[in-house]
């Protein structure tokens, strides 16, 4: 039996509009509110933050890019 270890980065920093850094590795959940441009993020600590406007759109875009990068790595590890 082969054991595969997946290393998850503890920091995956991105720079948002408005001069704000965010660590994607600390996000547990992200959900848009009823209106676009309001993104609620739940952190690994359990606390929540709301991002609005350009920051919300940029963060959502980074999260999609992050998910695609992780999926690409996982497809190299797991062979169907």
VMD Tcl script that draws the C-alpha trace (Angstrom):
set ca {
  {0.00 0.00 0.00}
  {1.29 3.44 -0.95}
  {0.65 6.40 1.29}
  {0.30 9.79 -0.34}
  {0.82 12.91 1.71}
  {-0.71 16.12 0.42}
  {1.02 19.20 1.73}
  {-1.38 22.09 2.22}
  {0.25 25.50 2.36}
  {-0.23 27.40 5.59}
  {0.01 30.65 3.68}
  {-1.38 31.49 0.28}
  {-1.31 35.27 0.34}
  {-3.16 37.43 -2.17}
  {-3.34 41.20 -2.45}
  {-6.80 42.74 -2.73}
  {-7.81 46.20 -3.95}
  {-7.68 48.75 -1.16}
  {-4.21 47.67 0.00}
  {-5.34 44.53 1.87}
  {-3.58 41.16 2.14}
  {-5.59 37.96 2.68}
  {-4.35 34.43 3.44}
  {-6.47 32.05 1.35}
  {-5.19 29.07 3.35}
  {-7.09 30.32 6.41}
  {-10.49 30.48 4.67}
  {-12.89 27.66 5.52}
  {-15.96 28.92 3.66}
  {-16.95 31.76 1.36}
  {-20.48 32.68 0.36}
  {-21.98 35.52 -1.63}
  {-24.88 37.28 0.05}
  {-28.10 37.93 -1.87}
  {-26.58 40.78 -3.83}
  {-23.37 40.35 -5.77}
  {-20.43 42.23 -4.38}
  {-20.87 41.06 -0.77}
  {-18.80 38.00 0.11}
  {-18.91 36.51 3.61}
  {-15.78 34.57 4.54}
  {-15.54 32.18 7.48}
  {-11.98 31.83 8.74}
  {-10.35 28.75 10.29}
  {-10.81 30.47 13.67}
  {-14.60 30.43 13.18}
  {-14.84 34.20 12.83}
  {-16.51 35.74 9.78}
  {-15.65 38.77 7.67}
  {-17.62 40.50 4.94}
  {-15.87 41.77 1.84}
  {-17.62 44.25 -0.43}
  {-17.29 45.60 -3.95}
  {-13.97 45.18 -5.73}
  {-12.47 43.28 -2.79}
  {-15.29 40.71 -2.86}
  {-14.96 40.16 -6.61}
  {-11.16 39.92 -6.45}
  {-11.27 37.50 -3.50}
  {-13.84 35.29 -5.24}
  {-11.64 35.23 -8.35}
  {-8.59 34.24 -6.29}
  {-10.57 31.48 -4.57}
  {-11.58 30.02 -7.94}
  {-7.95 30.15 -9.13}
  {-6.85 28.49 -5.89}
  {-9.43 25.72 -6.30}
  {-8.30 25.11 -9.89}
  {-4.65 24.90 -8.78}
  {-5.49 22.41 -6.02}
  {-7.62 20.33 -8.40}
  {-4.76 20.24 -10.91}
  {-2.36 18.98 -8.23}
  {-4.87 16.42 -7.00}
  {-5.39 15.08 -10.53}
  {-1.64 14.39 -10.68}
  {-1.81 12.47 -7.42}
  {-4.98 10.45 -7.92}
  {-5.10 8.46 -11.13}
  {-8.68 7.44 -12.06}
}
mol new
graphics top color blue
foreach p $ca { graphics top sphere $p radius 0.5 }
foreach p [lrange $ca 0 end-1] q [lrange $ca 1 end] { graphics top cylinder $p $q radius 0.2 }
display resetview
